[in-house]
Amino acid sequence: MDTLQIISFVLDLVLIVAAVIAYHARPRIGGQLAIGLRVLLIGVMILGLAHFIETALFVVFHENLQVNEVIHRLLVGTGFLFVIVGFYRMRRAFEE
């Protein structure tokens, strides 16, 4: 692995660790608000993993650019879907 690939892996790991820390640091609240926050933070973890998987597909598995980019976008889209659903659940908790 060259220097830039190592830097990419380290930064990808930082994203994953930051998402896990954010999940564990979340406030311990109850009800729909807690569920929404948990779903949102799972989406953040998926976003962090998407970058790690993208780098791994390039470096370890030598996947071609087009396939890798499609996989990356599907994972990012899934992560954002979780974030959006989490926000909707949190909003619903405030409206009740």
N, CA, C and O atoms as CSV, one atom per row, in Angstrom:
chain,resi,resn,atom,element,x,y,z
A,1,MET,N,N,0.846,-1.179,0.000
A,1,MET,CA,C,0.000,0.000,0.000
A,1,MET,C,C,0.888,1.238,0.000
A,1,MET,O,O,1.907,1.305,0.687
A,2,ASP,N,N,0.466,2.205,-0.790
A,2,ASP,CA,C,1.228,3.450,-0.810
A,2,ASP,C,C,0.749,4.394,0.302
A,2,ASP,O,O,-0.206,4.093,1.017
A,3,THR,N,N,1.416,5.517,0.430
A,3,THR,CA,C,1.145,6.450,1.530
A,3,THR,C,C,-0.288,6.958,1.521
A,3,THR,O,O,-0.925,7.009,2.573
A,4,LEU,N,N,-0.810,7.334,0.359
A,4,LEU,CA,C,-2.179,7.848,0.297
A,4,LEU,C,C,-3.211,6.791,0.662
A,4,LEU,O,O,-4.230,7.110,1.275
A,5,GLN,N,N,-2.966,5.554,0.300
A,5,GLN,CA,C,-3.896,4.486,0.671
A,5,GLN,C,C,-3.899,4.270,2.185
A,5,GLN,O,O,-4.950,4.034,2.782
A,6,ILE,N,N,-2.738,4.352,2.790
A,6,ILE,CA,C,-2.653,4.217,4.249
A,6,ILE,C,C,-3.387,5.368,4.925
A,6,ILE,O,O,-4.126,5.157,5.887
A,7,ILE,N,N,-3.184,6.585,4.423
A,7,ILE,CA,C,-3.882,7.748,4.977
A,7,ILE,C,C,-5.388,7.578,4.828
A,7,ILE,O,O,-6.134,7.896,5.754
A,8,SER,N,N,-5.852,7.084,3.682
A,8,SER,CA,C,-7.282,6.852,3.465
A,8,SER,C,C,-7.833,5.853,4.473
A,8,SER,O,O,-8.895,6.076,5.054
A,9,PHE,N,N,-7.115,4.753,4.683
A,9,PHE,CA,C,-7.569,3.762,5.655
A,9,PHE,C,C,-7.639,4.345,7.056
A,9,PHE,O,O,-8.603,4.104,7.783
A,10,VAL,N,N,-6.633,5.104,7.437
A,10,VAL,CA,C,-6.624,5.709,8.778
A,10,VAL,C,C,-7.798,6.664,8.930
A,10,VAL,O,O,-8.488,6.632,9.949
A,11,LEU,N,N,-8.035,7.506,7.942
A,11,LEU,CA,C,-9.163,8.441,8.007
A,11,LEU,C,C,-10.499,7.710,8.026
A,11,LEU,O,O,-11.427,8.130,8.718
A,12,ASP,N,N,-10.602,6.624,7.272
A,12,ASP,CA,C,-11.828,5.815,7.283
A,12,ASP,C,C,-12.062,5.221,8.671
A,12,ASP,O,O,-13.193,5.200,9.158
A,13,LEU,N,N,-11.009,4.746,9.297
A,13,LEU,CA,C,-11.137,4.205,10.653
A,13,LEU,C,C,-11.530,5.291,11.648
A,13,LEU,O,O,-12.300,5.037,12.575
A,14,VAL,N,N,-11.003,6.502,11.460
A,14,VAL,CA,C,-11.375,7.623,12.326
A,14,VAL,C,C,-12.876,7.901,12.206
A,14,VAL,O,O,-13.535,8.163,13.212
A,15,LEU,N,N,-13.423,7.847,10.985
A,15,LEU,CA,C,-14.861,8.056,10.790
A,15,LEU,C,C,-15.679,7.001,11.528
A,15,LEU,O,O,-16.686,7.320,12.158
A,16,ILE,N,N,-15.250,5.760,11.449
A,16,ILE,CA,C,-15.981,4.679,12.110
A,16,ILE,C,C,-15.906,4.842,13.628
A,16,ILE,O,O,-16.917,4.721,14.320
A,17,VAL,N,N,-14.720,5.115,14.137
A,17,VAL,CA,C,-14.550,5.294,15.582
A,17,VAL,C,C,-15.375,6.489,16.066
A,17,VAL,O,O,-16.003,6.419,17.123
A,18,ALA,N,N,-15.377,7.578,15.306
A,18,ALA,CA,C,-16.163,8.761,15.693
A,18,ALA,C,C,-17.653,8.430,15.745
A,18,ALA,O,O,-18.358,8.893,16.642
A,19,ALA,N,N,-18.133,7.641,14.803
A,19,ALA,CA,C,-19.551,7.258,14.795
A,19,ALA,C,C,-19.883,6.383,16.002
A,19,ALA,O,O,-20.935,6.555,16.617
A,20,VAL,N,N,-19.007,5.457,16.342
A,20,VAL,CA,C,-19.232,4.596,17.500
A,20,VAL,C,C,-19.203,5.418,18.794
A,20,VAL,O,O,-20.024,5.198,19.685
A,21,ILE,N,N,-18.269,6.353,18.898
A,21,ILE,CA,C,-18.200,7.226,20.075
A,21,ILE,C,C,-19.470,8.066,20.185
A,21,ILE,O,O,-20.018,8.224,21.276
A,22,ALA,N,N,-19.939,8.605,19.062
A,22,ALA,CA,C,-21.170,9.400,19.072
A,22,ALA,C,C,-22.349,8.550,19.533
A,22,ALA,O,O,-23.207,9.028,20.275
A,23,TYR,N,N,-22.397,7.299,19.100
A,23,TYR,CA,C,-23.483,6.406,19.513
A,23,TYR,C,C,-23.442,6.176,21.022
A,23,TYR,O,O,-24.472,6.243,21.693
A,24,HIS,N,N,-22.266,5.910,21.546
A,24,HIS,CA,C,-22.143,5.652,22.984
A,24,HIS,C,C,-22.294,6.920,23.822
A,24,HIS,O,O,-22.648,6.833,24.998
A,25,ALA,N,N,-22.035,8.093,23.245
A,25,ALA,CA,C,-22.142,9.351,23.982
A,25,ALA,C,C,-23.543,9.948,23.928
A,25,ALA,O,O,-23.808,10.967,24.566
A,26,ARG,N,N,-24.441,9.321,23.173
A,26,ARG,CA,C,-25.788,9.868,23.023
A,26,ARG,C,C,-26.457,9.983,24.383
A,26,ARG,O,O,-26.177,9.193,25.284
A,27,PRO,N,N,-27.335,10.958,24.534
A,27,PRO,CA,C,-28.049,11.077,25.813
A,27,PRO,C,C,-28.975,9.882,26.020
A,27,PRO,O,O,-29.575,9.379,25.070
A,28,ARG,N,N,-29.084,9.440,27.252
A,28,ARG,CA,C,-29.950,8.299,27.598
A,28,ARG,C,C,-31.347,8.824,27.893
A,28,ARG,O,O,-31.702,9.120,29.034
A,29,ILE,N,N,-32.117,8.925,26.833
A,29,ILE,CA,C,-33.492,9.398,26.936
A,29,ILE,C,C,-34.405,8.245,26.553
A,29,ILE,O,O,-33.932,7.215,26.073
A,30,GLY,N,N,-35.670,8.397,26.753
A,30,GLY,CA,C,-36.586,7.308,26.466
A,30,GLY,C,C,-37.536,7.621,25.330
A,30,GLY,O,O,-37.525,8.715,24.766
A,31,GLY,N,N,-38.345,6.655,25.013
A,31,GLY,CA,C,-39.422,6.822,24.051
A,31,GLY,C,C,-38.968,6.939,22.605
A,31,GLY,O,O,-37.888,6.489,22.222
A,32,GLN,N,N,-39.845,7.565,21.814
A,32,GLN,CA,C,-39.601,7.725,20.384
A,32,GLN,C,C,-38.366,8.575,20.095
A,32,GLN,O,O,-37.687,8.368,19.089
A,33,LEU,N,N,-38.077,9.523,20.971
A,33,LEU,CA,C,-36.897,10.363,20.782
A,33,LEU,C,C,-35.629,9.519,20.824
A,33,LEU,O,O,-34.729,9.705,20.005
A,34,ALA,N,N,-35.556,8.600,21.769
A,34,ALA,CA,C,-34.395,7.721,21.878
A,34,ALA,C,C,-34.276,6.804,20.667
A,34,ALA,O,O,-33.182,6.589,20.146
A,35,ILE,N,N,-35.400,6.272,20.229
A,35,ILE,CA,C,-35.386,5.392,19.063
A,35,ILE,C,C,-34.919,6.159,17.829
A,35,ILE,O,O,-34.098,5.665,17.055
A,36,GLY,N,N,-35.446,7.368,17.651
A,36,GLY,CA,C,-35.047,8.185,16.508
A,36,GLY,C,C,-33.566,8.511,16.526
A,36,GLY,O,O,-32.902,8.455,15.491
A,37,LEU,N,N,-33.047,8.850,17.692
A,37,LEU,CA,C,-31.630,9.169,17.804
A,37,LEU,C,C,-30.775,7.938,17.512
A,37,LEU,O,O,-29.736,8.041,16.860
A,38,ARG,N,N,-31.212,6.781,17.992
A,38,ARG,CA,C,-30.469,5.551,17.732
A,38,ARG,C,C,-30.452,5.233,16.236
A,38,ARG,O,O,-29.408,4.875,15.690
A,39,VAL,N,N,-31.590,5.361,15.581
A,39,VAL,CA,C,-31.661,5.096,14.139
A,39,VAL,C,C,-30.768,6.074,13.380
A,39,VAL,O,O,-30.052,5.682,12.458
A,40,LEU,N,N,-30.811,7.344,13.769
A,40,LEU,CA,C,-29.975,8.363,13.131
A,40,LEU,C,C,-28.492,8.019,13.275
A,40,LEU,O,O,-27.736,8.119,12.308
A,41,LEU,N,N,-28.081,7.621,14.458
A,41,LEU,CA,C,-26.664,7.316,14.684
A,41,LEU,C,C,-26.239,6.028,13.985
A,41,LEU,O,O,-25.074,5.891,13.611
A,42,ILE,N,N,-27.141,5.100,13.804
A,42,ILE,CA,C,-26.822,3.920,12.993
A,42,ILE,C,C,-26.554,4.354,11.555
A,42,ILE,O,O,-25.658,3.821,10.901
A,43,GLY,N,N,-27.329,5.321,11.061
A,43,GLY,CA,C,-27.075,5.874,9.735
A,43,GLY,C,C,-25.709,6.514,9.637
A,43,GLY,O,O,-25.029,6.382,8.620
A,44,VAL,N,N,-25.300,7.212,10.695
A,44,VAL,CA,C,-23.963,7.817,10.709
A,44,VAL,C,C,-22.890,6.735,10.663
A,44,VAL,O,O,-21.870,6.897,9.994
A,45,MET,N,N,-23.117,5.633,11.371
A,45,MET,CA,C,-22.153,4.527,11.327
A,45,MET,C,C,-22.073,3.919,9.926
A,45,MET,O,O,-20.988,3.579,9.453
A,46,ILE,N,N,-23.212,3.787,9.275
A,46,ILE,CA,C,-23.220,3.254,7.906
A,46,ILE,C,C,-22.441,4.185,6.983
A,46,ILE,O,O,-21.705,3.723,6.111
A,47,LEU,N,N,-22.599,5.489,7.170
A,47,LEU,CA,C,-21.848,6.443,6.353
A,47,LEU,C,C,-20.343,6.275,6.565
A,47,LEU,O,O,-19.574,6.309,5.604
A,48,GLY,N,N,-19.925,6.096,7.798
A,48,GLY,CA,C,-18.511,5.862,8.072
A,48,GLY,C,C,-18.018,4.569,7.456
A,48,GLY,O,O,-16.931,4.527,6.880
A,49,LEU,N,N,-18.806,3.515,7.573
A,49,LEU,CA,C,-18.435,2.229,6.991
A,49,LEU,C,C,-18.375,2.286,5.470
A,49,LEU,O,O,-17.561,1.597,4.855
A,50,ALA,N,N,-19.226,3.096,4.865
A,50,ALA,CA,C,-19.249,3.201,3.398
A,50,ALA,C,C,-17.887,3.637,2.864
A,50,ALA,O,O,-17.428,3.135,1.839
A,51,HIS,N,N,-17.251,4.562,3.553
A,51,HIS,CA,C,-15.942,5.033,3.102
A,51,HIS,C,C,-14.875,3.970,3.305
A,51,HIS,O,O,-14.007,3.786,2.452
A,52,PHE,N,N,-14.937,3.272,4.430
A,52,PHE,CA,C,-13.979,2.201,4.685
A,52,PHE,C,C,-14.118,1.095,3.636
A,52,PHE,O,O,-13.121,0.604,3.107
A,53,ILE,N,N,-15.356,0.712,3.343
A,53,ILE,CA,C,-15.602,-0.337,2.351
A,53,ILE,C,C,-15.134,0.105,0.972
A,53,ILE,O,O,-14.570,-0.690,0.220
A,54,GLU,N,N,-15.366,1.373,0.637
A,54,GLU,CA,C,-14.905,1.875,-0.662
A,54,GLU,C,C,-13.391,1.753,-0.778
A,54,GLU,O,O,-12.877,1.285,-1.794
A,55,THR,N,N,-12.684,2.172,0.258
A,55,THR,CA,C,-11.224,2.085,0.231
A,55,THR,C,C,-10.777,0.631,0.163
A,55,THR,O,O,-9.863,0.296,-0.591
A,56,ALA,N,N,-11.415,-0.233,0.947
A,56,ALA,CA,C,-11.036,-1.646,0.945
A,56,ALA,C,C,-11.274,-2.291,-0.413
A,56,ALA,O,O,-10.469,-3.110,-0.856
A,57,LEU,N,N,-12.364,-1.936,-1.077
A,57,LEU,CA,C,-12.641,-2.513,-2.393
A,57,LEU,C,C,-11.581,-2.111,-3.412
A,57,LEU,O,O,-11.230,-2.897,-4.292
A,58,PHE,N,N,-11.074,-0.891,-3.292
A,58,PHE,CA,C,-10.000,-0.451,-4.194
A,58,PHE,C,C,-8.675,-1.122,-3.854
A,58,PHE,O,O,-8.018,-1.688,-4.728
A,59,VAL,N,N,-8.288,-1.060,-2.592
A,59,VAL,CA,C,-6.940,-1.466,-2.194
A,59,VAL,C,C,-6.803,-2.980,-2.075
A,59,VAL,O,O,-5.850,-3.556,-2.600
A,60,VAL,N,N,-7.731,-3.622,-1.399
A,60,VAL,CA,C,-7.601,-5.046,-1.114
A,60,VAL,C,C,-8.121,-5.899,-2.256
A,60,VAL,O,O,-7.456,-6.843,-2.681
A,61,PHE,N,N,-9.304,-5.573,-2.756
A,61,PHE,CA,C,-9.942,-6.417,-3.764
A,61,PHE,C,C,-9.755,-5.927,-5.190
A,61,PHE,O,O,-10.171,-6.601,-6.132
A,62,HIS,N,N,-9.141,-4.774,-5.364
A,62,HIS,CA,C,-8.841,-4.206,-6.688
A,62,HIS,C,C,-10.084,-4.133,-7.573
A,62,HIS,O,O,-10.034,-4.427,-8.768
A,63,GLU,N,N,-11.194,-3.735,-6.963
A,63,GLU,CA,C,-12.463,-3.600,-7.683
A,63,GLU,C,C,-12.364,-2.422,-8.653
A,63,GLU,O,O,-11.701,-1.426,-8.362
A,64,ASN,N,N,-13.022,-2.541,-9.799
A,64,ASN,CA,C,-12.934,-1.447,-10.767
A,64,ASN,C,C,-13.729,-0.234,-10.276
A,64,ASN,O,O,-14.592,-0.352,-9.406
A,65,LEU,N,N,-13.430,0.902,-10.836
A,65,LEU,CA,C,-13.956,2.185,-10.373
A,65,LEU,C,C,-15.480,2.229,-10.416
A,65,LEU,O,O,-16.108,2.637,-9.439
A,66,GLN,N,N,-16.081,1.821,-11.521
A,66,GLN,CA,C,-17.530,1.952,-11.670
A,66,GLN,C,C,-18.287,1.110,-10.649
A,66,GLN,O,O,-19.227,1.601,-10.024
A,67,VAL,N,N,-17.897,-0.133,-10.470
A,67,VAL,CA,C,-18.569,-1.008,-9.508
A,67,VAL,C,C,-18.396,-0.455,-8.096
A,67,VAL,O,O,-19.348,-0.420,-7.315
A,68,ASN,N,N,-17.191,-0.030,-7.776
A,68,ASN,CA,C,-16.905,0.508,-6.454
A,68,ASN,C,C,-17.741,1.747,-6.165
A,68,ASN,O,O,-18.273,1.897,-5.065
A,69,GLU,N,N,-17.857,2.623,-7.133
A,69,GLU,CA,C,-18.630,3.846,-6.931
A,69,GLU,C,C,-20.118,3.559,-6.767
A,69,GLU,O,O,-20.791,4.235,-5.989
A,70,VAL,N,N,-20.638,2.576,-7.480
A,70,VAL,CA,C,-22.051,2.210,-7.322
A,70,VAL,C,C,-22.285,1.642,-5.923
A,70,VAL,O,O,-23.249,2.016,-5.255
A,71,ILE,N,N,-21.416,0.747,-5.481
A,71,ILE,CA,C,-21.535,0.179,-4.130
A,71,ILE,C,C,-21.456,1.284,-3.087
A,71,ILE,O,O,-22.245,1.310,-2.142
A,72,HIS,N,N,-20.505,2.195,-3.257
A,72,HIS,CA,C,-20.337,3.307,-2.314
A,72,HIS,C,C,-21.610,4.155,-2.241
A,72,HIS,O,O,-22.063,4.498,-1.148
A,73,ARG,N,N,-22.179,4.489,-3.379
A,73,ARG,CA,C,-23.378,5.320,-3.392
A,73,ARG,C,C,-24.584,4.603,-2.786
A,73,ARG,O,O,-25.416,5.235,-2.135
A,74,LEU,N,N,-24.683,3.300,-2.995
A,74,LEU,CA,C,-25.769,2.535,-2.371
A,74,LEU,C,C,-25.631,2.554,-0.847
A,74,LEU,O,O,-26.623,2.709,-0.135
A,75,LEU,N,N,-24.419,2.399,-0.356
A,75,LEU,CA,C,-24.197,2.438,1.089
A,75,LEU,C,C,-24.455,3.831,1.654
A,75,LEU,O,O,-25.073,3.966,2.710
A,76,VAL,N,N,-23.987,4.866,0.960
A,76,VAL,CA,C,-24.228,6.234,1.425
A,76,VAL,C,C,-25.721,6.544,1.408
A,76,VAL,O,O,-26.240,7.165,2.335
A,77,GLY,N,N,-26.408,6.116,0.361
A,77,GLY,CA,C,-27.857,6.315,0.296
A,77,GLY,C,C,-28.572,5.619,1.437
A,77,GLY,O,O,-29.505,6.175,2.016
A,78,THR,N,N,-28.148,4.412,1.765
A,78,THR,CA,C,-28.727,3.681,2.894
A,78,THR,C,C,-28.460,4.417,4.205
A,78,THR,O,O,-29.347,4.529,5.051
A,79,GLY,N,N,-27.245,4.914,4.367
A,79,GLY,CA,C,-26.922,5.676,5.575
A,79,GLY,C,C,-27.789,6.910,5.724
A,79,GLY,O,O,-28.302,7.188,6.808
A,80,PHE,N,N,-27.955,7.652,4.637
A,80,PHE,CA,C,-28.807,8.841,4.693
A,80,PHE,C,C,-30.266,8.480,4.931
A,80,PHE,O,O,-30.986,9.229,5.592
A,81,LEU,N,N,-30.708,7.358,4.410
A,81,LEU,CA,C,-32.075,6.906,4.677
A,81,LEU,C,C,-32.278,6.695,6.176
A,81,LEU,O,O,-33.300,7.103,6.728
A,82,PHE,N,N,-31.312,6.062,6.834
A,82,PHE,CA,C,-31.394,5.880,8.283
A,82,PHE,C,C,-31.406,7.223,9.004
A,82,PHE,O,O,-32.164,7.407,9.956
A,83,VAL,N,N,-30.576,8.159,8.560
A,83,VAL,CA,C,-30.541,9.492,9.182
A,83,VAL,C,C,-31.896,10.180,9.040
A,83,VAL,O,O,-32.401,10.756,10.004
A,84,ILE,N,N,-32.478,10.127,7.863
A,84,ILE,CA,C,-33.767,10.773,7.617
A,84,ILE,C,C,-34.863,10.133,8.467
A,84,ILE,O,O,-35.656,10.836,9.093
A,85,VAL,N,N,-34.909,8.796,8.491
A,85,VAL,CA,C,-35.911,8.105,9.306
A,85,VAL,C,C,-35.725,8.463,10.778
A,85,VAL,O,O,-36.704,8.678,11.493
A,86,GLY,N,N,-34.487,8.527,11.229
A,86,GLY,CA,C,-34.220,8.914,12.609
A,86,GLY,C,C,-34.736,10.300,12.930
A,86,GLY,O,O,-35.340,10.512,13.982
A,87,PHE,N,N,-34.502,11.256,12.023
A,87,PHE,CA,C,-35.006,12.612,12.236
A,87,PHE,C,C,-36.537,12.638,12.269
A,87,PHE,O,O,-37.121,13.341,13.094
A,88,TYR,N,N,-37.191,11.882,11.385
A,88,TYR,CA,C,-38.655,11.836,11.384
A,88,TYR,C,C,-39.189,11.268,12.697
A,88,TYR,O,O,-40.167,11.777,13.244
A,89,ARG,N,N,-38.552,10.222,13.198
A,89,ARG,CA,C,-39.009,9.643,14.475
A,89,ARG,C,C,-38.810,10.623,15.613
A,89,ARG,O,O,-39.655,10.719,16.503
A,90,MET,N,N,-37.703,11.352,15.595
A,90,MET,CA,C,-37.455,12.346,16.642
A,90,MET,C,C,-38.485,13.473,16.551
A,90,MET,O,O,-39.005,13.928,17.569
A,91,ARG,N,N,-38.772,13.915,15.340
A,91,ARG,CA,C,-39.766,14.974,15.167
A,91,ARG,C,C,-41.142,14.530,15.657
A,91,ARG,O,O,-41.869,15.289,16.298
A,92,ARG,N,N,-41.479,13.283,15.339
A,92,ARG,CA,C,-42.761,12.748,15.780
A,92,ARG,C,C,-42.847,12.706,17.304
A,92,ARG,O,O,-43.917,12.909,17.878
A,93,ALA,N,N,-41.715,12.441,17.955
A,93,ALA,CA,C,-41.705,12.418,19.424
A,93,ALA,C,C,-42.002,13.793,19.990
A,93,ALA,O,O,-42.666,13.903,21.020
A,94,PHE,N,N,-41.522,14.847,19.335
A,94,PHE,CA,C,-41.776,16.202,19.807
A,94,PHE,C,C,-43.219,16.642,19.522
A,94,PHE,O,O,-43.764,17.485,20.234
A,95,GLU,N,N,-43.828,16.075,18.488
A,95,GLU,CA,C,-45.186,16.463,18.127
A,95,GLU,C,C,-46.230,15.771,18.986
A,95,GLU,O,O,-47.377,16.215,19.044
A,96,GLU,N,N,-45.846,14.683,19.657
A,96,GLU,CA,C,-46.829,13.951,20.485
A,96,GLU,C,C,-46.989,14.570,21.841
A,96,GLU,O,O,-47.771,14.081,22.655
